């Protein structure tokens, strides 16, 4: 039972590592859209890591945080793409 | 470990593989459209598999329903966000990468 929880926590750590790898594109992206895509992938990896930690530690309340984070992540991507197209006239 | 726990770890491992493919694609692919492709497809599949593993790992009924709802939500919104970003890039007149760019550079 102990090694099962350790395996889930290790996979959550791997997703955090992949988010750090995607952070390279936030700094080096030639256009703004590359940066928004990389931030979107980082937010997705954060949601996955929160869900896996929730499963590993048996804390069901963490899933609420993951849901809100996923919602804000989607809203951020849509808002930034609208902001880029209309040059600031998003709201 | 029980067979259910093996299934959970296997699902999370395959999800981590696709997450790694998405991150490598984000870093290595040549232009914004191919990066959006890697982000929308590989990362969505990794997210769905990993959250399915989390939904199996949590034994509470309400939490399992929440995890399945999160899974469906990721499955809908992640490609929509990538599509919106790619469409904004196309509206700003960013040209897609072609093989002639590669030949002209080297």
Backbone of each chain as ProteinMPNN parsed JSONL, in Angstrom:
{"seq_chain_A": "XXXXXXXXXXXXXXXXXXXXXXXXXXXXXXXXXXXXXXXXXXXXXXXXXXXXXXXXXXXXXXXXXXXXXXXXXXXXXXXXXXXXXXXXXXX", "coords_chain_A": {"N_chain_A": [[0.83, -1.202, 0.0], [1.98, 1.168, 0.731], [3.928, 1.553, -1.267], [2.36, 1.934, -3.467], [1.122, 4.433, -3.108], [3.44, 5.96, -3.096], [4.26, 5.59, -5.724], [2.234, 6.953, -7.149], [2.677, 9.538, -6.194], [5.251, 9.964, -7.207], [4.728, 9.993, -9.954], [3.171, 12.275, -10.089], [5.165, 14.113, -9.42], [6.712, 13.803, -11.724], [5.025, 15.004, -13.595], [5.143, 17.651, -12.699], [7.811, 18.134, -13.292], [7.68, 18.014, -16.113], [6.161, 20.299, -16.536], [8.019, 22.214, -15.785], [9.869, 21.833, -17.804], [8.345, 22.748, -19.975], [8.318, 25.4, -19.314], [10.53, 26.528, -20.452], [9.733, 27.278, -23.016], [8.108, 29.408, -22.466], [9.881, 31.427, -21.833], [11.518, 31.501, -24.14], [9.864, 31.654, -26.36], [9.112, 32.666, -29.693], [6.82, 34.149, -30.478], [3.873, 35.674, -28.933], [1.876, 33.788, -28.81], [3.099, 31.305, -28.608], [3.994, 31.459, -26.005], [1.559, 31.574, -24.616], [0.506, 29.058, -25.209], [2.404, 27.427, -23.951], [2.046, 28.191, -21.278], [-0.542, 27.297, -20.941], [-0.185, 24.52, -21.151], [1.397, 24.156, -18.903], [-0.453, 24.812, -16.879], [-2.321, 22.754, -17.269], [-0.727, 20.547, -16.572], [-0.38, 21.154, -13.895], [-2.989, 20.832, -12.895], [-3.277, 18.061, -13.298], [-1.289, 17.133, -11.572], [-2.282, 17.98, -9.096], [-4.618, 16.422, -8.987], [-3.528, 13.837, -8.963], [-2.056, 13.87, -6.578], [-4.175, 14.19, -4.84], [-5.398, 11.694, -5.199], [-3.361, 10.042, -4.254], [-2.84, 10.755, -1.583], [-5.32, 10.419, -0.509], [-7.152, 12.557, -0.185], [-10.029, 13.928, -0.795], [-10.916, 16.54, -1.079], [-9.064, 18.03, -2.426], [-9.695, 17.832, -5.074], [-11.596, 19.741, -5.677], [-10.099, 22.072, -5.752], [-8.55, 21.442, -7.977], [-10.53, 21.428, -9.965], [-11.364, 24.162, -10.001], [-8.964, 25.306, -10.734], [-8.604, 24.255, -13.293], [-10.74, 25.449, -14.609], [-10.039, 28.204, -14.439], [-7.701, 28.124, -15.899], [-8.549, 27.489, -18.51], [-10.11, 29.771, -18.987], [-8.127, 31.722, -18.917], [-6.592, 31.102, -21.214], [-8.458, 31.514, -23.308], [-9.053, 34.231, -22.869], [-6.554, 35.466, -23.268], [-6.075, 34.878, -25.967], [-8.186, 36.229, -27.196], [-7.486, 38.798, -26.387], [-5.083, 39.185, -27.76], [-5.967, 39.169, -30.414], [-7.831, 41.29, -30.635], [-6.449, 43.442, -29.726], [-6.503, 44.378, -27.032], [-9.194, 44.814, -26.547], [-10.907, 43.098, -24.953], [-12.824, 42.878, -22.932]], "CA_chain_A": [[0.0, 0.0, 0.0], [2.858, 2.339, 0.795], [4.618, 1.8, -2.538], [1.388, 2.417, -4.444], [1.014, 5.887, -2.938], [4.711, 6.554, -3.525], [4.29, 5.613, -7.194], [1.389, 8.054, -7.633], [3.36, 10.818, -5.898], [6.379, 10.102, -8.133], [4.207, 10.387, -11.266], [2.819, 13.694, -9.953], [6.422, 14.852, -9.536], [7.112, 13.809, -13.13], [4.248, 16.028, -14.293], [5.713, 18.951, -12.327], [9.047, 18.252, -14.078], [7.3, 18.346, -17.489], [5.754, 21.705, -16.532], [9.239, 23.036, -15.752], [10.431, 21.758, -19.155], [7.556, 23.638, -20.827], [8.607, 26.789, -18.938], [11.537, 27.028, -21.397], [9.071, 27.91, -24.155], [7.558, 30.692, -22.02], [10.943, 32.429, -21.941], [12.185, 31.549, -25.436], [8.939, 31.628, -27.476], [9.258, 33.84, -30.556], [5.597, 34.949, -30.479], [3.09, 35.594, -27.699], [1.03, 32.59, -28.818], [3.901, 30.209, -28.047], [4.012, 31.595, -24.547], [0.245, 31.218, -24.073], [0.376, 27.599, -25.308], [3.237, 26.814, -22.914], [1.403, 28.425, -19.971], [-1.7, 26.409, -20.901], [0.297, 23.166, -20.841], [1.818, 24.142, -17.497], [-1.655, 24.752, -16.047], [-2.875, 21.401, -17.375], [0.099, 19.657, -15.759], [-0.661, 21.446, -12.486], [-4.262, 20.176, -12.558], [-3.024, 16.62, -13.206], [-0.508, 16.867, -10.359], [-3.177, 18.111, -7.94], [-5.514, 15.271, -8.963], [-2.779, 12.64, -8.558], [-1.763, 13.991, -5.142], [-5.444, 13.916, -4.17], [-5.593, 10.255, -5.176], [-2.322, 9.349, -3.495], [-2.972, 11.033, -0.148], [-6.715, 10.179, -0.15], [-7.775, 13.813, 0.236], [-10.94, 14.242, -1.906], [-11.194, 17.977, -1.211], [-8.127, 18.634, -3.381], [-10.269, 17.815, -6.419], [-12.271, 21.022, -5.89], [-9.06, 23.016, -6.173], [-8.187, 21.086, -9.341], [-11.606, 21.887, -10.855], [-11.303, 25.617, -10.133], [-7.744, 25.63, -11.47], [-8.844, 23.94, -14.7], [-11.637, 26.489, -15.133], [-9.279, 29.445, -14.605], [-6.724, 27.891, -16.963], [-9.267, 27.623, -19.775], [-10.499, 31.177, -19.129], [-6.903, 32.486, -19.226], [-6.207, 30.894, -22.608], [-9.422, 32.188, -24.182], [-8.937, 35.676, -22.697], [-5.324, 35.954, -23.89], [-6.167, 34.84, -27.423], [-9.042, 37.361, -27.577], [-6.72, 40.022, -26.147], [-4.115, 39.336, -28.84], [-6.62, 39.449, -31.694], [-8.523, 42.574, -30.673], [-5.519, 44.462, -29.233], [-6.877, 44.933, -25.752], [-10.624, 45.019, -26.385], [-11.485, 41.793, -24.653], [-13.991, 42.948, -22.054]], "C_chain_A": [[0.864, 1.251, 0.0], [3.475, 2.621, -0.568], [3.665, 2.285, -3.617], [1.234, 3.938, -4.343], [2.294, 6.588, -3.373], [4.799, 6.618, -5.043], [3.441, 6.753, -7.734], [2.039, 9.403, -7.366], [4.532, 11.037, -6.846], [5.892, 10.527, -9.514], [3.739, 11.841, -11.229], [4.061, 14.572, -10.038], [6.93, 14.899, -10.962], [6.332, 14.847, -13.911], [4.729, 17.433, -13.939], [7.005, 19.203, -13.111], [8.735, 18.616, -15.532], [6.831, 19.793, -17.585], [6.971, 22.612, -16.52], [9.928, 23.0, -17.114], [9.678, 22.706, -20.101], [7.795, 25.102, -20.497], [9.685, 27.391, -19.844], [10.873, 27.794, -22.535], [8.436, 29.245, -23.757], [8.628, 31.779, -22.147], [11.399, 32.607, -23.382], [11.224, 31.671, -26.611], [9.061, 32.85, -28.359], [8.011, 34.735, -30.537], [4.886, 34.801, -29.135], [2.28, 34.301, -27.635], [1.783, 31.375, -28.301], [3.891, 30.256, -26.534], [2.675, 31.184, -23.947], [0.039, 29.71, -24.124], [1.179, 26.921, -24.202], [2.621, 27.008, -21.536], [0.174, 27.531, -19.825], [-1.288, 24.982, -20.553], [0.755, 23.085, -19.392], [0.62, 24.077, -16.558], [-2.305, 23.389, -16.084], [-2.079, 20.424, -16.521], [-0.122, 19.9, -14.274], [-1.953, 20.773, -12.038], [-4.06, 18.674, -12.389], [-2.273, 16.294, -11.92], [-1.383, 16.976, -9.119], [-4.097, 16.894, -7.84], [-4.783, 14.016, -8.499], [-2.41, 12.68, -7.081], [-3.019, 13.724, -4.331], [-5.72, 12.417, -4.096], [-4.599, 9.537, -4.281], [-2.509, 9.529, -1.991], [-4.373, 10.803, 0.378], [-7.346, 11.423, 0.473], [-8.724, 14.266, -0.885], [-11.185, 15.738, -2.09], [-10.239, 18.651, -2.184], [-8.711, 18.694, -4.782], [-11.039, 19.101, -6.714], [-11.286, 22.067, -6.38], [-8.653, 22.737, -7.615], [-9.241, 21.558, -10.328], [-11.545, 23.389, -11.077], [-10.08, 26.028, -10.946], [-7.924, 25.354, -12.96], [-9.725, 24.998, -15.351], [-10.879, 27.787, -15.394], [-8.251, 29.311, -15.728], [-7.359, 28.061, -18.338], [-9.638, 29.086, -20.037], [-9.296, 32.037, -19.502], [-6.51, 32.323, -20.691], [-7.139, 31.635, -23.555], [-9.251, 33.698, -24.087], [-7.672, 36.201, -23.36], [-5.417, 35.904, -25.404], [-7.088, 35.942, -27.925], [-8.291, 38.677, -27.444], [-5.73, 40.263, -27.275], [-4.775, 39.711, -30.146], [-7.15, 40.876, -31.714], [-7.71, 43.697, -30.056], [-6.043, 45.153, -27.981], [-8.361, 45.089, -25.543], [-11.357, 43.768, -25.986], [-12.743, 41.914, -23.812], [-14.856, 44.165, -22.399]], "O_chain_A": [[0.538, 2.254, -0.634], [3.547, 3.774, -0.993], [4.075, 2.955, -4.565], [1.216, 4.639, -5.354], [2.249, 7.675, -3.948], [5.342, 7.574, -5.596], [3.853, 7.448, -8.662], [1.969, 10.308, -8.197], [4.79, 12.17, -7.252], [6.549, 11.324, -10.183], [3.888, 12.565, -12.214], [4.031, 15.643, -10.645], [7.511, 15.899, -11.384], [6.887, 15.507, -14.79], [4.722, 18.317, -14.795], [7.271, 20.325, -13.542], [9.439, 19.432, -16.126], [7.07, 20.452, -18.597], [6.972, 23.661, -17.164], [10.505, 23.998, -17.545], [10.293, 23.383, -20.925], [7.504, 25.968, -21.321], [9.758, 28.61, -19.995], [11.377, 28.829, -22.971], [8.244, 30.117, -24.605], [8.326, 32.913, -22.52], [11.644, 33.732, -23.816], [11.673, 31.781, -27.752], [9.109, 33.97, -27.85], [8.137, 35.959, -30.575], [5.227, 33.947, -28.318], [2.024, 33.775, -26.552], [1.204, 30.514, -27.638], [3.792, 29.227, -25.865], [2.634, 30.53, -22.905], [-0.534, 29.133, -23.2], [0.711, 25.964, -23.586], [2.662, 26.098, -20.708], [-0.127, 27.06, -18.729], [-1.951, 24.313, -19.76], [0.536, 22.075, -18.723], [0.662, 23.369, -15.551], [-2.79, 22.903, -15.062], [-2.651, 19.579, -15.833], [-0.062, 18.964, -13.477], [-2.02, 20.212, -10.945], [-4.597, 18.074, -11.458], [-2.576, 15.305, -11.253], [-1.257, 16.173, -8.195], [-4.336, 16.387, -6.744], [-5.332, 13.22, -7.738], [-2.444, 11.654, -6.403], [-2.956, 13.111, -3.266], [-6.208, 11.915, -3.083], [-4.936, 8.548, -3.63], [-2.357, 8.581, -1.219], [-4.616, 10.966, 1.574], [-7.991, 11.35, 1.519], [-8.281, 14.918, -1.83], [-11.621, 16.158, -3.161], [-10.546, 19.718, -2.715], [-8.282, 19.511, -5.597], [-11.131, 19.512, -7.871], [-11.578, 22.844, -7.29], [-8.433, 23.666, -8.392], [-8.903, 22.038, -11.41], [-11.661, 23.852, -12.212], [-10.135, 26.966, -11.742], [-7.454, 26.125, -13.796], [-9.495, 25.397, -16.493], [-11.049, 28.404, -16.446], [-7.965, 30.283, -16.428], [-6.784, 28.695, -19.222], [-9.501, 29.58, -21.156], [-9.415, 32.966, -20.301], [-6.134, 33.298, -21.342], [-6.689, 32.301, -24.487], [-9.297, 34.386, -25.107], [-7.699, 37.276, -23.96], [-4.896, 36.794, -26.076], [-6.819, 36.539, -28.968], [-8.435, 39.568, -28.282], [-5.545, 41.4, -27.708], [-4.215, 40.489, -30.918], [-6.948, 41.599, -32.689], [-8.226, 44.8, -29.878], [-6.025, 46.381, -27.89], [-8.775, 45.466, -24.447], [-12.345, 43.405, -26.625], [-13.657, 41.105, -23.975], [-15.886, 44.391, -21.764]]}, "seq_chain_B": "XXXXXXXXXXXXXXXXXXXXXXXXXXXXXXXXXXXXXXXXXXXXXXXXXXXXXXXXXXXXXXXXXXXXXXXXXXXXXXXXXXXXXXXXXXXXXXXXXXXXXXXXXX", "coords_chain_B": {"N_chain_B": [[0.756, -5.337, -4.165], [-2.631, -4.762, -5.132], [-4.631, -5.892, -7.993], [-6.221, -3.698, -8.854], [-4.716, -1.518, -7.983], [-2.431, -1.901, -9.505], [-3.574, -1.354, -12.014], [-4.216, 1.35, -11.682], [-1.664, 2.519, -11.373], [-0.563, 1.838, -13.836], [-2.225, 3.247, -15.646], [-1.621, 5.887, -14.833], [1.086, 5.947, -15.453], [1.108, 5.67, -18.285], [-0.235, 8.009, -18.878], [1.647, 9.841, -17.911], [3.674, 9.362, -19.753], [2.503, 10.408, -22.122], [2.234, 13.047, -21.311], [4.934, 13.758, -21.116], [5.655, 13.52, -23.821], [4.156, 15.643, -24.821], [5.438, 17.831, -23.573], [8.028, 17.654, -24.67], [7.371, 18.089, -27.327], [6.41, 20.721, -27.162], [8.793, 22.062, -26.641], [10.52, 21.329, -28.762], [9.357, 21.465, -31.342], [8.868, 23.224, -34.523], [7.211, 25.602, -35.096], [4.399, 27.803, -34.187], [1.967, 26.567, -34.739], [2.458, 23.798, -34.905], [3.3, 23.428, -32.311], [0.945, 24.008, -30.938], [-0.502, 21.838, -31.821], [0.869, 19.689, -30.572], [0.381, 20.403, -27.913], [-2.432, 20.308, -27.771], [-3.213, 17.669, -28.449], [-1.457, 15.532, -27.389], [-1.181, 16.367, -24.727], [-3.816, 16.5, -23.852], [-4.587, 13.8, -23.978], [-2.8, 12.69, -22.123], [-3.666, 14.036, -19.816], [-6.303, 13.079, -19.563], [-5.908, 10.31, -19.172], [-4.386, 10.328, -16.79], [-6.093, 11.61, -14.94], [-8.134, 9.799, -14.959], [-6.821, 7.711, -13.668], [-6.543, 8.922, -11.146], [-9.252, 9.126, -10.492], [-9.888, 6.441, -10.234], [-8.295, 5.877, -8.054], [-9.322, 7.267, -5.896], [-11.608, 6.433, -3.464], [-14.017, 7.396, -2.537], [-17.449, 8.128, -3.259], [-18.565, 10.639, -4.122], [-16.247, 12.082, -4.646], [-15.189, 10.576, -6.731], [-17.071, 11.102, -8.692], [-16.611, 13.813, -9.001], [-13.999, 13.704, -10.027], [-14.425, 12.407, -12.466], [-15.993, 14.321, -13.693], [-14.12, 16.391, -13.875], [-12.394, 15.163, -15.675], [-13.992, 14.975, -18.036], [-14.334, 17.681, -18.434], [-11.68, 18.603, -18.898], [-11.276, 17.205, -21.26], [-12.98, 18.531, -22.988], [-12.264, 21.317, -22.84], [-9.507, 21.69, -23.271], [-8.612, 21.156, -26.026], [-10.22, 23.163, -27.126], [-9.129, 25.555, -26.139], [-6.566, 25.424, -27.299], [-7.291, 25.565, -29.982], [-8.401, 28.151, -30.06], [-6.121, 29.693, -29.524], [-4.48, 29.036, -31.714], [-6.074, 30.032, -33.745], [-6.064, 32.751, -33.147], [-3.382, 33.245, -33.636], [-3.353, 32.805, -36.378], [-5.022, 34.858, -37.253], [-3.413, 37.01, -36.731], [-1.639, 36.832, -38.77], [0.56, 35.055, -38.812], [2.816, 33.034, -40.451], [2.563, 29.594, -41.438], [5.002, 27.035, -40.705], [7.097, 25.701, -43.202], [8.739, 23.213, -45.297], [10.462, 24.566, -46.926], [11.417, 26.669, -45.417], [13.194, 25.393, -43.733], [15.114, 24.465, -45.612], [16.026, 26.848, -46.689], [17.313, 27.929, -44.527], [19.455, 26.279, -43.789]], "CA_chain_B": [[-0.302, -4.424, -4.629], [-3.785, -5.439, -5.726], [-4.762, -5.59, -9.441], [-6.735, -2.341, -9.066], [-3.616, -0.565, -7.828], [-1.606, -2.014, -10.715], [-4.255, -0.643, -13.102], [-4.084, 2.79, -11.438], [-0.286, 2.944, -11.657], [-0.334, 1.723, -15.275], [-2.894, 4.392, -16.281], [-0.875, 7.118, -14.551], [2.358, 5.908, -16.175], [0.86, 5.984, -19.697], [-0.526, 9.443, -18.911], [2.901, 10.583, -17.761], [4.379, 9.257, -21.033], [1.961, 11.374, -23.077], [2.606, 14.379, -20.839], [6.314, 14.004, -21.518], [5.657, 13.761, -25.269], [3.65, 17.005, -25.04], [6.452, 18.81, -23.19], [9.107, 17.613, -25.664], [6.85, 18.746, -28.518], [6.37, 22.167, -26.913], [10.144, 22.634, -26.699], [11.32, 20.993, -29.929], [8.711, 21.633, -32.648], [9.412, 24.449, -35.114], [6.443, 26.857, -35.096], [3.328, 27.897, -33.193], [0.867, 25.648, -35.036], [2.843, 22.446, -34.498], [3.303, 23.392, -30.839], [-0.457, 23.901, -30.519], [-0.881, 20.453, -32.09], [1.399, 18.857, -29.486], [-0.289, 20.744, -26.665], [-3.839, 19.924, -27.722], [-3.483, 16.231, -28.538], [-0.741, 14.692, -26.425], [-1.418, 16.753, -23.342], [-5.179, 16.121, -23.492], [-4.627, 12.36, -23.702], [-2.124, 12.462, -20.844], [-4.52, 14.529, -18.742], [-7.461, 12.203, -19.387], [-5.477, 9.047, -18.569], [-3.945, 10.52, -15.409], [-7.228, 11.907, -14.076], [-8.832, 8.514, -14.794], [-6.11, 7.001, -12.598], [-6.913, 9.546, -9.874], [-10.645, 8.773, -10.207], [-9.897, 5.072, -9.711], [-7.592, 5.787, -6.777], [-10.153, 7.806, -4.818], [-12.68, 5.462, -3.274], [-15.269, 8.05, -2.162], [-18.354, 8.226, -4.402], [-18.683, 12.017, -4.601], [-14.957, 12.482, -5.209], [-15.053, 9.922, -8.033], [-17.9, 11.857, -9.637], [-15.877, 15.057, -9.278], [-12.852, 13.414, -10.891], [-14.926, 12.129, -13.809], [-16.405, 15.617, -14.231], [-12.874, 17.079, -14.24], [-11.905, 14.49, -16.884], [-14.795, 15.411, -19.183], [-14.063, 19.108, -18.604], [-10.385, 18.714, -19.575], [-11.422, 16.673, -22.61], [-13.65, 19.54, -23.814], [-11.72, 22.677, -22.874], [-8.108, 21.783, -23.67], [-8.524, 21.417, -27.463], [-10.856, 24.443, -27.455], [-8.154, 26.611, -25.866], [-5.51, 25.352, -28.321], [-7.886, 26.061, -31.217], [-8.526, 29.61, -29.972], [-4.788, 30.288, -29.629], [-4.016, 28.889, -33.099], [-6.854, 30.927, -34.588], [-5.549, 34.1, -32.916], [-2.106, 33.351, -34.356], [-3.627, 32.915, -37.81], [-5.572, 36.186, -37.488], [-2.323, 37.976, -36.714], [-0.837, 36.684, -39.976], [1.776, 34.263, -38.635], [2.845, 32.032, -41.511], [2.95, 28.25, -40.998], [6.35, 26.558, -41.039], [7.143, 24.736, -44.298], [10.073, 22.642, -45.463], [11.334, 25.529, -47.599], [12.095, 27.434, -44.364], [14.331, 24.585, -43.276], [16.15, 24.427, -46.642], [16.615, 28.17, -46.843], [18.133, 28.296, -43.374], [20.689, 25.483, -43.712]], "C_chain_B": [[-1.424, -5.233, -5.281], [-3.861, -5.113, -7.22], [-5.319, -4.2, -9.711], [-5.612, -1.313, -8.96], [-2.641, -0.665, -8.989], [-2.232, -1.251, -11.87], [-4.111, 0.862, -12.94], [-2.689, 3.272, -11.81], [0.006, 2.864, -13.158], [-0.974, 2.884, -16.017], [-2.096, 5.671, -16.065], [0.459, 7.136, -15.286], [2.169, 6.23, -17.653], [0.517, 7.469, -19.849], [0.717, 10.282, -18.773], [3.731, 10.505, -19.032], [3.851, 10.298, -22.023], [2.217, 12.813, -22.628], [4.031, 14.742, -21.207], [6.44, 14.258, -23.002], [5.181, 15.182, -25.568], [4.713, 18.04, -24.682], [7.608, 18.841, -24.182], [8.651, 18.3, -26.95], [6.792, 20.245, -28.36], [7.761, 22.767, -27.081], [10.748, 22.472, -28.088], [10.668, 21.336, -31.266], [8.93, 23.042, -33.197], [8.54, 25.697, -35.041], [5.201, 26.727, -34.233], [2.222, 26.886, -33.464], [1.215, 24.223, -34.641], [2.921, 22.334, -32.981], [1.883, 23.307, -30.294], [-0.971, 22.485, -30.74], [-0.399, 19.538, -30.963], [0.657, 19.125, -28.19], [-1.699, 20.202, -26.635], [-4.001, 18.413, -27.688], [-2.778, 15.437, -27.445], [-1.091, 15.054, -24.992], [-2.842, 16.431, -22.906], [-5.261, 14.636, -23.169], [-3.933, 12.038, -22.38], [-2.979, 12.889, -19.672], [-5.67, 13.569, -18.482], [-7.049, 10.889, -18.731], [-5.098, 9.229, -17.1], [-5.11, 10.815, -14.477], [-8.118, 10.675, -13.941], [-8.163, 7.676, -13.72], [-6.467, 7.581, -11.238], [-8.344, 9.194, -9.49], [-10.756, 7.347, -9.711], [-9.295, 5.002, -8.313], [-8.43, 6.298, -5.621], [-11.382, 6.932, -4.672], [-14.015, 6.106, -2.941], [-16.139, 8.27, -3.406], [-18.378, 9.63, -4.987], [-17.378, 12.479, -5.233], [-14.721, 11.82, -6.555], [-15.874, 10.644, -9.092], [-17.215, 13.167, -10.0], [-14.712, 14.818, -10.223], [-13.302, 13.121, -12.32], [-15.391, 13.425, -14.476], [-15.185, 16.428, -14.672], [-12.304, 16.495, -15.526], [-12.649, 14.964, -18.123], [-14.51, 16.877, -19.489], [-12.733, 19.332, -19.317], [-10.493, 18.266, -21.024], [-12.087, 17.697, -23.525], [-12.828, 20.814, -23.946], [-10.303, 22.754, -23.419], [-7.936, 21.95, -25.18], [-9.181, 22.738, -27.867], [-9.886, 25.601, -27.243], [-7.054, 26.618, -26.922], [-6.022, 25.872, -29.656], [-7.996, 27.579, -31.201], [-7.171, 30.28, -30.128], [-4.284, 30.203, -31.066], [-4.774, 29.819, -34.029], [-6.42, 32.376, -34.397], [-4.225, 34.296, -33.637], [-2.346, 33.517, -35.848], [-4.224, 34.268, -38.149], [-4.49, 37.257, -37.476], [-1.361, 37.79, -37.868], [0.471, 35.965, -39.779], [1.751, 33.115, -39.64], [3.195, 30.66, -40.936], [4.356, 27.898, -41.475], [6.244, 25.564, -42.184], [8.567, 24.23, -44.445], [11.01, 23.606, -46.176], [12.053, 26.418, -46.583], [13.345, 26.711, -43.891], [15.46, 24.609, -44.298], [16.812, 25.79, -46.8], [17.546, 28.537, -45.706], [19.473, 27.579, -43.404], [21.434, 25.439, -45.035]], "O_chain_B": [[-1.176, -6.265, -5.904], [-3.226, -4.16, -7.672], [-4.936, -3.572, -10.698], [-5.553, -0.36, -9.737], [-2.081, 0.342, -9.421], [-1.531, -0.578, -12.625], [-3.908, 1.579, -13.919], [-2.534, 4.297, -12.475], [0.725, 3.704, -13.699], [-0.359, 3.457, -16.917], [-1.911, 6.455, -16.997], [0.926, 8.197, -15.701], [2.964, 6.973, -18.228], [0.922, 8.11, -20.819], [0.851, 11.316, -19.428], [4.425, 11.463, -19.372], [4.63, 10.987, -22.683], [2.396, 13.701, -23.463], [4.316, 15.884, -21.567], [7.228, 15.105, -23.422], [5.721, 15.851, -26.45], [4.88, 19.024, -25.403], [8.119, 19.912, -24.508], [9.429, 19.004, -27.592], [7.086, 20.979, -29.303], [7.895, 23.87, -27.611], [11.428, 23.382, -28.562], [11.385, 21.486, -32.255], [9.157, 23.97, -32.42], [9.093, 26.791, -34.929], [4.965, 25.686, -33.62], [1.598, 26.392, -32.524], [0.372, 23.507, -34.101], [2.644, 21.273, -32.421], [1.636, 22.616, -29.306], [-1.774, 21.98, -29.955], [-1.161, 18.713, -30.458], [0.337, 18.196, -27.448], [-2.142, 19.69, -25.608], [-4.857, 17.914, -26.958], [-3.428, 14.745, -26.662], [-1.278, 14.18, -24.146], [-3.075, 16.124, -21.737], [-5.919, 14.243, -22.206], [-4.417, 11.211, -21.607], [-3.026, 12.205, -18.649], [-5.987, 13.271, -17.331], [-7.742, 10.397, -17.84], [-5.44, 8.397, -16.26], [-5.129, 10.333, -13.344], [-8.789, 10.511, -12.922], [-8.841, 7.003, -12.944], [-6.672, 6.836, -10.28], [-8.637, 8.984, -8.313], [-11.604, 7.045, -8.872], [-9.711, 4.19, -7.487], [-8.281, 5.831, -4.492], [-12.115, 6.712, -5.637], [-15.052, 5.451, -3.045], [-15.619, 8.565, -4.482], [-18.231, 9.806, -6.196], [-17.392, 13.187, -6.24], [-14.117, 12.426, -7.439], [-15.445, 10.785, -10.237], [-17.233, 13.586, -11.157], [-14.459, 15.624, -11.118], [-12.645, 13.534, -13.276], [-15.208, 13.607, -15.68], [-15.213, 17.076, -15.718], [-11.79, 17.229, -16.371], [-12.037, 15.312, -19.133], [-14.45, 17.275, -20.653], [-12.651, 20.151, -20.233], [-9.884, 18.861, -21.913], [-11.79, 17.732, -24.719], [-12.699, 21.347, -25.049], [-9.922, 23.782, -23.978], [-7.17, 22.82, -25.594], [-8.757, 23.368, -28.836], [-9.82, 26.52, -28.059], [-6.649, 27.682, -27.392], [-5.29, 26.54, -30.386], [-7.718, 28.231, -32.207], [-7.064, 31.316, -30.785], [-3.728, 31.17, -31.588], [-4.207, 30.34, -34.989], [-6.404, 33.15, -35.354], [-3.961, 35.367, -34.185], [-1.639, 34.271, -36.515], [-3.964, 34.791, -39.233], [-4.627, 38.29, -38.131], [-0.364, 38.506, -37.956], [1.424, 36.232, -40.511], [0.805, 32.329, -39.684], [4.035, 30.566, -40.041], [4.83, 28.39, -42.499], [5.394, 24.674, -42.151], [9.488, 24.741, -43.808], [12.229, 23.484, -46.05], [13.167, 26.875, -46.841], [14.398, 27.311, -43.679], [16.626, 24.752, -43.93], [18.02, 25.876, -47.018], [18.456, 29.349, -45.876], [20.507, 28.169, -43.09], [22.488, 24.811, -45.129]]}, "name": "protein", "num_of_chains": 2, "seq": "XXXXXXXXXXXXXXXXXXXXXXXXXXXXXXXXXXXXXXXXXXXXXXXXXXXXXXXXXXXXXXXXXXXXXXXXXXXXXXXXXXXXXXXXXXXXXXXXXXXXXXXXXXXXXXXXXXXXXXXXXXXXXXXXXXXXXXXXXXXXXXXXXXXXXXXXXXXXXXXXXXXXXXXXXXXXXXXXXXXXXXXXXXXXXXXXXXXXX"}
